Amino acid sequence: MTWLLVVLGGMVGAPARYLIDVRVTARLGSGFPFGTLVANAAACVLLGLVAGLGLGADSPAYVLLGSGVAGAMSTYSTFAFETVRLAEEGRARRAVAYAATSVAVGLAGLLLGLAIA
């Protein structure tokens, strides 16, 4: 049953991540990976809300929303790839700025979610 909740949450989180990335990139351009940054930040806020509500990691709501939705909405692999890609393209400062901003925004998003809850 637990794995099914993760799958169901992932069915919401993965398309949400894709749609966020597409819309943000269409609006702001592809010179900086804002789409991934926004999707990861949204996932961090959601995880902060779930944790702030005191849902245990074994509760169905945490599994669905935290592991499923937020887990599928966030993406470390894309973040890492985009950071390396920026560096390989000769934009090392932008790569460092993206990495630092991603970590800071992710932590801030998590804290925001905790504060709201």
N, CA and C atoms as a LAMMPS dump frame, in Angstrom:
ITEM: TIMESTEP
0
ITEM: NUMBER OF ATOMS
351
ITEM: BOX BOUNDS ff ff ff
-5.0000000000000000e+02 5.0000000000000000e+02
-5.0000000000000000e+02 5.0000000000000000e+02
-5.0000000000000000e+02 5.0000000000000000e+02
ITEM: ATOMS id mol type element x y z
1 1 1 N 0.81 -1.201 0
2 1 2 C 0 0 0
3 1 3 C 0.853 1.265 0
4 2 1 N 1.947 1.274 0.753
5 2 2 C 2.808 2.453 0.835
6 2 3 C 3.378 2.806 -0.539
7 3 1 N 3.853 1.833 -1.257
8 3 2 C 4.44 2.099 -2.572
9 3 3 C 3.408 2.707 -3.516
10 4 1 N 2.141 2.32 -3.366
11 4 2 C 1.089 2.861 -4.216
12 4 3 C 0.886 4.358 -3.944
13 5 1 N 0.999 4.766 -2.68
14 5 2 C 0.897 6.186 -2.352
15 5 3 C 2.047 6.982 -2.962
16 6 1 N 3.242 6.403 -2.95
17 6 2 C 4.39 7.062 -3.58
18 6 3 C 4.144 7.209 -5.082
19 7 1 N 3.653 6.151 -5.703
20 7 2 C 3.362 6.186 -7.138
21 7 3 C 2.303 7.244 -7.453
22 8 1 N 1.23 7.262 -6.672
23 8 2 C 0.169 8.245 -6.901
24 8 3 C 0.685 9.675 -6.732
25 9 1 N 1.475 9.894 -5.701
26 9 2 C 2.063 11.213 -5.503
27 9 3 C 3.009 11.579 -6.635
28 10 1 N 3.785 10.609 -7.074
29 10 2 C 4.7 10.842 -8.183
30 10 3 C 3.973 11.184 -9.473
31 11 1 N 2.774 10.638 -9.618
32 11 2 C 1.975 10.932 -10.803
33 11 3 C 1.5 12.384 -10.825
34 12 1 N 1.511 13.024 -9.688
35 12 2 C 1.185 14.445 -9.603
36 12 3 C 2.467 15.28 -9.65
37 13 1 N 3.474 14.869 -8.888
38 13 2 C 4.698 15.655 -8.763
39 13 3 C 5.524 15.745 -10.038
40 14 1 N 5.658 14.642 -10.757
41 14 2 C 6.487 14.649 -11.968
42 14 3 C 5.912 15.56 -13.059
43 15 1 N 4.623 15.444 -13.373
44 15 2 C 4.089 16.374 -14.367
45 15 3 C 4.094 17.83 -13.879
46 16 1 N 3.894 18.023 -12.575
47 16 2 C 3.945 19.39 -12.035
48 16 3 C 5.327 19.986 -12.255
49 17 1 N 6.362 19.212 -11.995
50 17 2 C 7.735 19.68 -12.211
51 17 3 C 7.95 20.045 -13.676
52 18 1 N 7.516 19.186 -14.551
53 18 2 C 7.679 19.433 -15.978
54 18 3 C 6.955 20.717 -16.394
55 19 1 N 5.701 20.865 -15.973
56 19 2 C 4.923 22.037 -16.357
57 19 3 C 5.496 23.326 -15.773
58 20 1 N 5.96 23.262 -14.531
59 20 2 C 6.609 24.433 -13.925
60 20 3 C 7.836 24.817 -14.742
61 21 1 N 8.663 23.834 -15.066
62 21 2 C 9.89 24.09 -15.832
63 21 3 C 9.57 24.706 -17.19
64 22 1 N 8.603 24.141 -17.889
65 22 2 C 8.25 24.636 -19.219
66 22 3 C 7.736 26.071 -19.146
67 23 1 N 6.841 26.329 -18.213
68 23 2 C 6.246 27.678 -18.119
69 23 3 C 7.252 28.732 -17.68
70 24 1 N 8.052 28.397 -16.677
71 24 2 C 9.04 29.367 -16.186
72 24 3 C 10.094 29.629 -17.264
73 25 1 N 10.552 28.588 -17.93
74 25 2 C 11.559 28.749 -18.981
75 25 3 C 10.994 29.558 -20.145
76 26 1 N 9.739 29.33 -20.501
77 26 2 C 9.111 30.104 -21.58
78 26 3 C 9.037 31.583 -21.215
79 27 1 N 8.814 31.86 -19.96
80 27 2 C 8.671 33.246 -19.521
81 27 3 C 10.033 33.931 -19.331
82 28 1 N 11.006 33.199 -18.745
83 28 2 C 12.275 33.833 -18.381
84 28 3 C 13.447 33.471 -19.293
85 29 1 N 13.247 32.539 -20.196
86 29 2 C 14.325 32.149 -21.098
87 29 3 C 15.149 31.009 -20.531
88 30 1 N 16.062 30.524 -21.344
89 30 2 C 16.842 29.343 -20.971
90 30 3 C 18.293 29.651 -20.598
91 31 1 N 18.634 30.921 -20.429
92 31 2 C 19.999 31.283 -20.075
93 31 3 C 20.394 30.9 -18.661
94 32 1 N 19.423 30.716 -17.812
95 32 2 C 19.63 30.314 -16.423
96 32 3 C 18.509 29.327 -16.103
97 33 1 N 18.799 28.229 -15.4
98 33 2 C 17.783 27.187 -15.167
99 33 3 C 16.747 27.563 -14.099
100 34 1 N 16.009 28.631 -14.356
101 34 2 C 14.994 29.081 -13.401
102 34 3 C 13.876 28.05 -13.22
103 35 1 N 13.537 27.32 -14.264
104 35 2 C 12.456 26.344 -14.17
105 35 3 C 12.718 25.28 -13.123
106 36 1 N 13.907 24.71 -13.159
107 36 2 C 14.282 23.704 -12.165
108 36 3 C 14.369 24.329 -10.78
109 37 1 N 14.896 25.53 -10.706
110 37 2 C 15.012 26.228 -9.427
111 37 3 C 13.627 26.432 -8.793
112 38 1 N 12.667 26.864 -9.572
113 38 2 C 11.315 27.103 -9.053
114 38 3 C 10.644 25.787 -8.655
115 39 1 N 10.793 24.756 -9.488
116 39 2 C 10.189 23.458 -9.164
117 39 3 C 10.788 22.891 -7.879
118 40 1 N 12.105 22.965 -7.732
119 40 2 C 12.748 22.46 -6.518
120 40 3 C 12.323 23.273 -5.299
121 41 1 N 12.195 24.595 -5.467
122 41 2 C 11.759 25.44 -4.35
123 41 3 C 10.333 25.084 -3.928
124 42 1 N 9.456 24.864 -4.895
125 42 2 C 8.075 24.495 -4.578
126 42 3 C 8.029 23.162 -3.833
127 43 1 N 8.841 22.216 -4.263
128 43 2 C 8.895 20.917 -3.581
129 43 3 C 9.398 21.072 -2.151
130 44 1 N 10.361 21.967 -1.936
131 44 2 C 10.877 22.201 -0.587
132 44 3 C 9.814 22.828 0.311
133 45 1 N 9.044 23.769 -0.229
134 45 2 C 7.956 24.372 0.556
135 45 3 C 6.941 23.294 0.937
136 46 1 N 6.577 22.454 -0.022
137 46 2 C 5.622 21.384 0.257
138 46 3 C 6.153 20.438 1.329
139 47 1 N 7.403 20.057 1.221
140 47 2 C 7.991 19.154 2.22
141 47 3 C 8.039 19.826 3.591
142 48 1 N 8.335 21.125 3.616
143 48 2 C 8.315 21.853 4.882
144 48 3 C 6.928 21.877 5.499
145 49 1 N 5.906 22.064 4.667
146 49 2 C 4.527 22.029 5.167
147 49 3 C 4.19 20.663 5.752
148 50 1 N 4.535 19.626 5.011
149 50 2 C 4.238 18.262 5.461
150 50 3 C 4.95 17.974 6.775
151 51 1 N 6.215 18.324 6.861
152 51 2 C 6.98 18.091 8.089
153 51 3 C 6.459 18.969 9.229
154 52 1 N 6.122 20.215 8.893
155 52 2 C 5.63 21.14 9.908
156 52 3 C 4.296 20.731 10.506
157 53 1 N 3.531 19.985 9.758
158 53 2 C 2.258 19.495 10.272
159 53 3 C 2.452 18.301 11.199
160 54 1 N 3.685 17.878 11.361
161 54 2 C 3.995 16.798 12.279
162 54 3 C 3.659 15.417 11.76
163 55 1 N 3.552 15.304 10.452
164 55 2 C 3.244 13.999 9.871
165 55 3 C 4.497 13.129 9.922
166 56 1 N 4.396 11.987 10.507
167 56 2 C 5.531 11.079 10.588
168 56 3 C 5.861 10.503 9.227
169 57 1 N 7.112 10.135 9.039
170 57 2 C 7.564 9.61 7.757
171 57 3 C 6.821 8.34 7.353
172 58 1 N 6.193 7.689 8.308
173 58 2 C 5.453 6.473 7.986
174 58 3 C 3.952 6.72 7.824
175 59 1 N 3.508 7.97 7.961
176 59 2 C 2.081 8.258 7.808
177 59 3 C 1.72 8.271 6.319
178 60 1 N 0.519 7.865 5.985
179 60 2 C 0.107 7.876 4.581
180 60 3 C 0.203 9.255 3.929
181 61 1 N -0.14 10.297 4.665
182 61 2 C -0.088 11.648 4.099
183 61 3 C 1.351 12.054 3.767
184 62 1 N 2.291 11.71 4.646
185 62 2 C 3.695 12.026 4.378
186 62 3 C 4.194 11.247 3.172
187 63 1 N 3.848 9.98 3.105
188 63 2 C 4.293 9.146 1.982
189 63 3 C 3.748 9.708 0.67
190 64 1 N 2.468 10.063 0.649
191 64 2 C 1.842 10.595 -0.559
192 64 3 C 2.424 11.95 -0.947
193 65 1 N 2.433 12.887 0.001
194 65 2 C 2.838 14.264 -0.305
195 65 3 C 4.345 14.489 -0.249
196 66 1 N 4.994 13.939 0.772
197 66 2 C 6.429 14.156 0.933
198 66 3 C 7.253 13.311 -0.021
199 67 1 N 7.088 12.001 0.083
200 67 2 C 7.877 11.108 -0.773
201 67 3 C 7.374 11.124 -2.208
202 68 1 N 6.05 11.113 -2.392
203 68 2 C 5.486 11.034 -3.732
204 68 3 C 5.526 12.347 -4.489
205 69 1 N 4.718 13.311 -4.048
206 69 2 C 4.602 14.571 -4.785
207 69 3 C 5.9 15.373 -4.732
208 70 1 N 6.378 15.68 -3.523
209 70 2 C 7.586 16.509 -3.413
210 70 3 C 8.808 15.784 -3.971
211 71 1 N 8.877 14.484 -3.746
212 71 2 C 10.012 13.72 -4.26
213 71 3 C 10.081 13.737 -5.773
214 72 1 N 8.935 13.622 -6.431
215 72 2 C 8.914 13.633 -7.895
216 72 3 C 9.023 15.044 -8.458
217 73 1 N 8.577 16.04 -7.684
218 73 2 C 8.634 17.413 -8.167
219 73 3 C 10.06 17.974 -8.113
220 74 1 N 10.834 17.512 -7.154
221 74 2 C 12.205 18.009 -7.038
222 74 3 C 13.138 17.095 -7.822
223 75 1 N 14.267 17.641 -8.189
224 75 2 C 15.187 16.835 -8.976
225 75 3 C 16.625 17.262 -8.755
226 76 1 N 17.342 16.457 -8.027
227 76 2 C 18.758 16.734 -7.803
228 76 3 C 19.563 16.462 -9.069
229 77 1 N 19.179 15.452 -9.804
230 77 2 C 19.958 15.086 -10.989
231 77 3 C 19.922 16.204 -12.036
232 78 1 N 18.764 16.81 -12.247
233 78 2 C 18.687 17.908 -13.208
234 78 3 C 19.457 19.116 -12.707
235 79 1 N 19.348 19.395 -11.415
236 79 2 C 20.126 20.482 -10.811
237 79 3 C 21.619 20.262 -11.048
238 80 1 N 22.107 19.058 -10.788
239 80 2 C 23.525 18.746 -10.976
240 80 3 C 23.919 18.867 -12.449
241 81 1 N 23.101 18.31 -13.326
242 81 2 C 23.384 18.365 -14.761
243 81 3 C 23.452 19.812 -15.249
244 82 1 N 22.474 20.622 -14.849
245 82 2 C 22.44 22.01 -15.306
246 82 3 C 23.623 22.808 -14.775
247 83 1 N 24.054 22.506 -13.561
248 83 2 C 25.221 23.175 -12.997
249 83 3 C 26.472 22.839 -13.811
250 84 1 N 26.659 21.566 -14.092
251 84 2 C 27.822 21.128 -14.884
252 84 3 C 27.745 21.693 -16.298
253 85 1 N 26.563 21.679 -16.874
254 85 2 C 26.389 22.199 -18.231
255 85 3 C 26.785 23.667 -18.315
256 86 1 N 26.348 24.457 -17.338
257 86 2 C 26.729 25.871 -17.316
258 86 3 C 28.246 26.023 -17.248
259 87 1 N 28.888 25.235 -16.405
260 87 2 C 30.348 25.304 -16.271
261 87 3 C 31.035 24.889 -17.568
262 88 1 N 30.55 23.834 -18.192
263 88 2 C 31.154 23.356 -19.442
264 88 3 C 30.988 24.357 -20.578
265 89 1 N 29.937 25.139 -20.516
266 89 2 C 29.698 26.161 -21.532
267 89 3 C 30.511 27.433 -21.275
268 90 1 N 31.383 27.386 -20.278
269 90 2 C 32.22 28.534 -19.974
270 90 3 C 31.548 29.573 -19.096
271 91 1 N 30.457 29.19 -18.467
272 91 2 C 29.744 30.121 -17.588
273 91 3 C 29.885 29.662 -16.136
274 92 1 N 31.13 29.593 -15.694
275 92 2 C 31.426 29.077 -14.354
276 92 3 C 30.793 29.928 -13.265
277 93 1 N 30.823 31.224 -13.409
278 93 2 C 30.213 32.094 -12.389
279 93 3 C 28.708 31.841 -12.298
280 94 1 N 28.082 31.663 -13.424
281 94 2 C 26.648 31.38 -13.438
282 94 3 C 26.378 30.013 -12.803
283 95 1 N 27.254 29.05 -13.04
284 95 2 C 27.108 27.712 -12.445
285 95 3 C 27.203 27.792 -10.923
286 96 1 N 28.175 28.534 -10.432
287 96 2 C 28.338 28.691 -8.987
288 96 3 C 27.138 29.448 -8.401
289 97 1 N 26.704 30.477 -9.101
290 97 2 C 25.538 31.235 -8.632
291 97 3 C 24.301 30.349 -8.597
292 98 1 N 24.129 29.513 -9.601
293 98 2 C 22.98 28.604 -9.65
294 98 3 C 23.037 27.603 -8.509
295 99 1 N 24.201 27.02 -8.273
296 99 2 C 24.337 26.036 -7.193
297 99 3 C 24.065 26.683 -5.836
298 100 1 N 24.655 27.829 -5.599
299 100 2 C 24.459 28.508 -4.312
300 100 3 C 23.009 28.96 -4.147
301 101 1 N 22.435 29.506 -5.191
302 101 2 C 21.043 29.959 -5.133
303 101 3 C 20.097 28.79 -4.903
304 102 1 N 20.35 27.673 -5.564
305 102 2 C 19.488 26.498 -5.406
306 102 3 C 19.478 25.997 -3.97
307 103 1 N 20.644 25.929 -3.357
308 103 2 C 20.715 25.47 -1.966
309 103 3 C 20.026 26.47 -1.047
310 104 1 N 20.305 27.761 -1.236
311 104 2 C 19.71 28.785 -0.375
312 104 3 C 18.19 28.839 -0.531
313 105 1 N 17.709 28.792 -1.755
314 105 2 C 16.271 28.848 -1.998
315 105 3 C 15.589 27.583 -1.479
316 106 1 N 16.238 26.438 -1.637
317 106 2 C 15.671 25.195 -1.119
318 106 3 C 15.529 25.224 0.393
319 107 1 N 16.555 25.674 1.073
320 107 2 C 16.483 25.777 2.534
321 107 3 C 15.44 26.806 2.962
322 108 1 N 15.416 27.935 2.264
323 108 2 C 14.417 28.963 2.593
324 108 3 C 13.004 28.444 2.352
325 109 1 N 12.812 27.7 1.278
326 109 2 C 11.502 27.124 0.993
327 109 3 C 11.068 26.145 2.062
328 110 1 N 11.992 25.31 2.505
329 110 2 C 11.677 24.361 3.57
330 110 3 C 11.3 25.097 4.851
331 111 1 N 12.076 26.114 5.197
332 111 2 C 11.774 26.895 6.402
333 111 3 C 10.44 27.63 6.27
334 112 1 N 10.135 28.122 5.075
335 112 2 C 8.853 28.777 4.853
336 112 3 C 7.704 27.793 5.07
337 113 1 N 7.845 26.61 4.514
338 113 2 C 6.815 25.596 4.708
339 113 3 C 6.624 25.245 6.171
340 114 1 N 7.722 25.104 6.897
341 114 2 C 7.632 24.825 8.325
342 114 3 C 6.93 25.961 9.07
343 115 1 N 7.256 27.196 8.701
344 115 2 C 6.656 28.363 9.362
345 115 3 C 5.165 28.471 9.067
346 116 1 N 4.771 28.167 7.868
347 116 2 C 3.352 28.247 7.501
348 116 3 C 2.558 27.193 8.255
349 117 1 N 3.142 26.003 8.363
350 117 2 C 2.436 24.9 9.041
351 117 3 C 2.278 25.234 10.506
